[in-house]
Amino acid sequence: MQKEYHIHCTRLPDDQIRALFDRLPSPIHRNPLREIYNYRIEDEFMYFVDRGVDPTVAGEAFIYFVEAALRSGAAVTITDAKAR
């Protein structure tokens, strides 16, 4: 079962977004070939979806997104994207 989140925070500067991308583990499970997680960065939030394929890899990526949001210096709120 997939889980979807909105990580509400101040928009990250481009250099912080690049640093985040450099840290992320591969979102592709190789055998069978399936998407582990996906994301989208908007002006007011980051959208993250855990496809339920590999919780360890998705959890690691999610932590990197939360850490990046916390570095923005503003309040961070995480909500269920489906509840929107």
N, C-alpha and C positions, 0 to 999 in steps of 0.2 A: 504494500500500500504506500502510495507516495504522500509526502508531507510538503506543504508549501508555506513559505514564510516571507514576510516583509520585514526588513531590517531598516527602520526609520532612523535617518541620521542626516547630518549636513553632507552635501555632495562632496565626494573626495576629489582632491586635486589630481590631475592627470598622472603625476609622478607616483602618487600613492596607489592609483589604480594599476599602473604598470607593475609596481612592486607586489601588489596582491596577485596579479596574474602570474608572476614569476614563481610564487610560492604554491600555487594550486596544484594538487595531484591530478593526474589524468582523469577526466570524467567518463572514460570509456572502459567498460569491463570487456575483456578480450574473449573469454570463452564461457558462455556464448556472447556474441557481440551485442552489448546493451549499454544504454546511457545510465550512469550512476547518479549524476546530478546535473543540474543546469542552473543558470543564473541570468539576471538582467540588471543592469545598473541604470537607475532613473535619477532625476534631479533630487527627489525627496526621500527615496528609499532604494534599497537593493532587494531584488526579488530572488529567492533561492528555493529550488525544488529538489528534494531528496526523492529519487525514484524508487527507493526501497530495494535496490539491487545489492549494494555493498555498504552497510551502515558505517563501517570503519572509515572508508575513504570519504563518504559523504559527510560524516561527522568532522573529519579533519578539515575539509574544505569549508564547512559551515563555521568552524572556529576561526579560520582565517578571515572570513567575511566579518564576523563579529569583532575581532581584534582591529580590523581596519576601520570599522565604524567607530569604535571607541577612541581611536587615534584622531578622529575628526574634532574632538574637543567639546562637542555639544552632547546633549542628552541623546541616548540611544534607546529605542523601544523596539521590541520584537513582537510581531503579531502573526496570527494565523492568516495567511493570504486568502484562504477560502471563506473566512468569516467576513470579509469585506463587503 
